[in-house]
């Protein structure tokens, strides 16, 4: 029997339901695996500075944030990998021309191209963003991640201008006009690789759960990968296992198949 040592959990659509709640079965599953000595990481596109309360509720203090650009283990930085400035500027220029809104994430704050549009207000509310300020060209930012807001179905093609960067639609109801900017070489999978290397844990001893296409690389870099029942359909071709929906004990049921919870 495989000795599992680490568990990576996406947040939105994986442990957090559409109603912004966490099922008791999910909390119980996390407690049970922690009691077995298994390390638990939150692995999210969200900025780490905005998930501390959620993490506290789950007694988790290790994270991969910004879709793999920054990782922390028990309060200590493992790595940070900001985006290059020319790529950030190019995406901002395209967004400006096409009247799209942008959220830029640093390790301390969220910098938004607008604070007032209805779509941005909905985004701020949905993802509980509090440390927000308005972008200006004078900002000198180390950008760890970006989300594009208010795109139509055909608009992602406008951003296919930089090799090694692609967009991933946010897999949350009401937010599918939003797209995370994902680097081919810096993503959740890269973050998982860096964490496993840092902790000296083999791939086969790791587990991950996700629901969105920004989880694709993460699920490819672990021994046991689970796509939630509410996942993007394309994720089922990548994950080793399919579990139930986020609001039907998906994390608990997945871990139960491995014999880790009861």
N, C-alpha and C positions, 0 to 999 in steps of 0.2 A: 504494500500500500504506500502510495506517495506521501511524503511528509510535507505538508503545505506550510509555508513560512510567512507568506505575505499576500495581502488582499488589496486590490485597487478598486475603488468604487467611484463611478461617475456620480454626479449629484442630480441634475435635472432630468427627470424621467427614469431615473434608476433608484435613487433612494428618496427623492423628493417628488411627491405626486403633483398633478396639475393644480390641486388645491393648496399647494405649498405646505403640505403636511408630511410627516414621516410615520409610516405604519409602525405599530408596536412590534410587529413580527420582525421588521427590519432592525429596530433598535435591539431586540432580543438576539437576533442573529449576530450582530456586531459584538455584543457583550460575550456571547458564547465563544466566538473565534478568538477574541482578545484573551479570554480566560485560558485558552489553549496555547497562548504565547505567540499567536499569529499577529504580525504587524499589519495595521490597517491604515491605508492612505486614502484620502479623498483625491480624486483625479478629475479635474474640471477645467472647463474653459473660463470659468469665473476668475476674477482677481482674488488672490489669497486674502488681501486686506478686507474683503467683503464677506468672507465665509467663517470668520472666527466664532461667531455666536452659534452657528449651525454645528460647527466642529465641537464646540464646547458641550452642546447638548448630547453629542454622540461620544464624548470622551476621546476624541481623535485630535492628535497634535502633529500629524505629518501630512504633507500635501504635495501634489503636483498641480500647479495652477497655470492659467494663461495658455491652455492647450499645450502644455509641455515645455514652456519656456522658463519655468522656475520651479524648483523643488526644495522643500524643507523637511527635515527629519527631526522630530522632537525639539523644535525650536531653532535648530541650526541649519543654515543654508547648505544645500548640496551643490547647486549651481544656479546661475542666471544666464540667459542667452537672449538678449534683446534683438529686435529686428534691425536691419540696417536702415539708415536714414533715407537713402534714395528710394527704397521700396515704399517706405511710409509716405514720403512726399508724393510719389507717383499715385498711390491709392487715394490720397487726399485730393489730388488734382482731379482724378476721374470722378470722385464722389461730388466734388464741387460743381463740375460741369453738368452732371446728371441729377443734381438736386437730391443726392443721397446724404443721409446723416451718418456720422462715424463716431464710435466710441474707441478711444485709445486708452490702453491700460498700462500704467506704470506700477512699480512695486509699492507705491504709496497712495495713488489716487486714480480716478477715472477722468479723462479729459475728453469733453464732448464738443462736437462742432455746433451743436445747438442744445439748449436746455428746454426749449419751448414747444417744439413740434409735438402733436398728439402721439405720434408713433414713438418718439423718444421718451415722452412721459410714461407711456405704457411700458416701455423697455425698462426704464429706471424702477418703476413700481414692481414689475414682475420679478426682476433679478435683485431687488433690494439693494440698489446702488445708493450709497450715502455720501461717499467722499468724492464729490463731483465738482469740476470747475470747467469753465468755458475755454475752448481752444483759442489760441491766438498764434499768429505766425512767429511771434517772438519766443514762444515756448521752446525750450531746449530739453527734449524729453528722451528718456531711454524707454522706448515702447516695447513691452513684452508681448502684447497681443492687441488685436483690433477686431471690432465687430461692425459690419456695415448694416445700416438700418434703412427700411423703406425701399427695398428693391422689388421690382416686378420679376416675373418668371424668367424673362429673357435677359435681365440686366447682369447676372453673373458673368456672362460672356464678355462684358466690357472690361472686366478685370483680368482677363487671361492674357496679360501683357508682360508678365515677369516670370521667367523660368523658375521653377522650384517653389511656386506659391499657388495655392488653389483655395477655393471657397467651400465652406461646408454649411449647409442650411441648418439653422437652429431647429431641433426636433421637439418644439414645444408649441402646443396649440395657441394660436393667436400671435405667434412670433415667427412664423415661417417666411415673413418678409425680411428676416434678419439672417445674416451670413457671417460666420466666423472666418477670419483670414488665417489659413493654416499653411505653415511652411512644410515642404516635403521632408526636410531633414530635422525640423524641430517641431515635434507634435507630441501627443500623449505617449506614443510608442517610444519615442526618443527619451521622454522623461522616465518611463518605466525602465528602459535599458540603463539609464544613468543611476537610478535608485538601486536596481539589482546589483550593479557593479559596486556601488558604494557600500552596500550592506553584505556583499559576498554571497548573494542568494542566486541559485541557479534558476533558469527560466522555468523548468518543469516543476518547481516548488512554488510557483506564483499563480494567482487567480485574478481575474478581472471581470467586472460587469459593466455594460454600457448599453445605450439605446440610440445614440446618434452617429452620424458618419464621422464626426470628429473623434469617435472612439475606435475607429477602424484600426489604426496603427497600434493602439494599446492592446486590443484583442489579439493582434498578430504576434505580440511580444511576450505572451504569458503561456503557461502550460495548460491552464483551464480557462477558457473564455466563454462568457455567457452573454447572449443578446436577450434583452428584456422582451416580454411579449408585446410591448408597445413600441418596439424598436423600428427604425427605418427599415423597410423591407430588404434593402441591399445588404444590411448588416448580417442577415441570417446566412448568407453565403460565406461569411468570413468567420463567424463565431463557431466554436466547437459544439456549443450547446445552446438551446433555446429554453428560457424559463418563462414563468408567467408574468403578467403585467406588473407595473410598479405598485398598483393599488390592489394587487392580488398576491402579495407576499413573494414577489419575484426573487428578491435577494435571498430570503429565507429558503424558498423551495430549491433554488440553485445550489446553495450550500448544503442543503439536506441530501441532495444526490451524491455529494462527495463524502457524506458521513461526518460533516463538521458541526451540524446542529441537530437538535432533536426537540 
